[in-house]
């Protein structure tokens, strides 16, 4: 049986990494040049996906939406590619998508970790599993775009 403390901790971690994902994609949207304008729309969709996830997770946690409170460790990994891109000038499409995929790997793993074990109650598992499907689909789309851009 799940304990409330462990459940709350898992949900809070997912809220934090979703907030970090929003911040990462918003920063990327600001920095993308016009030749990759299609990525702006995709990244905005995924930022919106995470905003919705935060609302749903906050409802589970029984609190108001947690908008950008603290940064999680894995969320920091999600955003780190933006700084690397800025430092090394990796603004080509393949670089942007490779680093975005690395960020998506972090949130995908956070969801996988949350679903392992029995910490989540059944209703929480359903919400997290549904969100994980969306995260996995986003990851796969970014990976596919990256693969095409390298060809």
C-alpha positions as CSV (number, residue, x, y, z in Angstrom):
1,X,0.0,0.0,0.0
2,X,1.3,3.4,-0.9
3,X,2.1,5.9,1.8
4,X,1.0,9.5,1.4
5,X,4.5,10.9,1.8
6,X,6.0,8.7,-1.0
7,X,3.0,9.4,-3.3
8,X,3.2,13.1,-2.7
9,X,7.0,13.1,-3.3
10,X,6.5,11.3,-6.6
11,X,3.8,13.6,-7.7
12,X,5.8,16.7,-6.7
13,X,8.8,15.4,-8.7
14,X,6.6,15.0,-11.7
15,X,5.2,18.5,-11.2
16,X,8.7,19.9,-11.0
17,X,10.0,18.2,-14.1
18,X,6.9,19.3,-16.1
19,X,7.5,22.9,-15.0
20,X,11.1,22.5,-16.0
21,X,10.0,21.1,-19.4
22,X,7.8,24.1,-19.9
23,X,10.7,26.5,-19.1
24,X,13.0,24.6,-21.3
25,X,10.7,24.6,-24.3
26,X,9.8,28.3,-23.8
27,X,13.5,29.2,-23.8
28,X,14.1,27.1,-26.9
29,X,11.2,28.9,-28.6
30,X,12.8,32.2,-27.9
31,X,16.1,31.1,-29.3
32,X,15.0,29.3,-32.5
33,X,15.6,31.2,-35.7
34,X,13.0,31.5,-38.5
35,X,14.4,28.6,-40.6
36,X,13.1,26.3,-37.8
37,X,9.8,28.0,-37.2
38,X,8.0,24.6,-37.3
39,X,9.9,23.6,-34.2
40,X,8.4,26.6,-32.3
41,X,4.9,25.2,-32.9
42,X,5.9,21.7,-31.8
43,X,7.7,22.9,-28.7
44,X,4.8,25.1,-27.8
45,X,2.5,22.1,-28.0
46,X,4.8,20.2,-25.7
47,X,5.0,23.1,-23.3
48,X,1.2,23.2,-23.2
49,X,1.1,19.4,-22.7
50,X,3.3,19.9,-19.5
51,X,1.1,22.8,-18.3
52,X,-1.9,20.4,-18.5
53,X,0.1,17.7,-16.8
54,X,0.9,20.1,-13.9
55,X,-2.8,20.9,-13.5
56,X,-3.8,17.2,-13.4
57,X,-0.9,16.3,-11.0
58,X,-1.8,19.2,-8.7
59,X,-5.3,18.0,-8.5
60,X,-4.0,14.6,-7.5
61,X,-1.8,16.2,-4.9
62,X,-4.8,18.1,-3.6
63,X,-3.3,21.5,-4.2
64,X,-3.4,24.5,-6.5
65,X,-1.2,24.1,-9.7
66,X,2.5,24.3,-8.9
67,X,3.7,26.8,-11.4
68,X,7.5,27.0,-11.5
69,X,8.4,26.5,-7.8
70,X,11.6,24.6,-7.7
71,X,13.7,22.9,-10.3
72,X,14.1,19.2,-10.2
73,X,17.4,17.5,-10.8
74,X,16.1,15.7,-13.9
75,X,14.3,18.8,-15.0
76,X,17.6,20.7,-14.8
77,X,18.9,18.1,-17.2
78,X,15.9,18.9,-19.5
79,X,16.9,22.6,-19.6
80,X,20.6,22.2,-19.6
81,X,20.8,21.7,-23.4
82,X,19.7,25.2,-23.9
83,X,22.7,26.6,-22.2
84,X,25.0,24.2,-24.0
85,X,23.5,25.2,-27.3
86,X,24.1,28.9,-26.4
87,X,27.7,28.2,-25.4
88,X,28.6,26.2,-28.5
89,X,26.4,27.8,-31.1
90,X,24.5,24.5,-31.8
91,X,21.6,26.2,-33.5
92,X,21.3,23.9,-36.5
93,X,18.2,21.8,-36.7
94,X,19.9,18.5,-35.9
95,X,21.6,19.9,-32.8
96,X,18.4,21.5,-31.5
97,X,16.5,18.3,-31.9
98,X,19.3,16.1,-30.5
99,X,19.4,18.2,-27.3
100,X,15.6,18.4,-27.1
101,X,15.5,14.6,-27.3
102,X,18.0,14.4,-24.5
103,X,15.7,16.6,-22.4
104,X,12.7,14.4,-23.3
105,X,14.8,11.3,-22.2
106,X,14.9,12.9,-18.7
107,X,11.1,13.4,-18.4
108,X,10.4,10.0,-19.9
109,X,12.6,8.4,-17.3
110,X,11.0,10.3,-14.5
111,X,7.6,9.0,-15.6
112,X,9.0,5.4,-15.9
113,X,10.5,5.7,-12.4
114,X,7.2,6.9,-11.0
115,X,5.3,4.0,-12.4
116,X,7.7,1.4,-11.0
117,X,6.7,0.0,-7.7
118,X,3.5,0.4,-5.7
119,X,3.8,4.0,-4.4
120,X,1.0,5.4,-6.5
121,X,-2.7,4.7,-5.8
122,X,-4.7,3.2,-8.6
123,X,-6.3,6.5,-9.7
124,X,-2.9,8.2,-9.5
125,X,-1.4,5.4,-11.6
126,X,-4.0,5.9,-14.3
127,X,-3.3,9.7,-14.6
128,X,0.5,9.2,-14.6
129,X,0.3,6.3,-17.1
130,X,-1.8,8.4,-19.4
131,X,0.6,11.4,-19.1
132,X,3.5,9.0,-19.7
133,X,1.9,7.9,-23.0
134,X,1.9,11.5,-24.1
135,X,5.4,12.1,-23.0
136,X,6.6,9.0,-24.8
137,X,4.8,10.1,-28.0
138,X,6.5,13.5,-27.8
139,X,9.9,11.9,-27.3
140,X,9.3,9.6,-30.3
141,X,8.3,12.5,-32.5
142,X,11.3,14.6,-31.5
143,X,13.5,11.6,-32.1
144,X,12.0,11.0,-35.6
145,X,12.4,14.7,-36.5
146,X,16.0,14.5,-35.3
147,X,16.7,11.3,-37.4
148,X,15.2,13.0,-40.5
149,X,17.3,16.2,-39.9
150,X,20.5,14.1,-39.8
151,X,19.8,12.4,-43.1
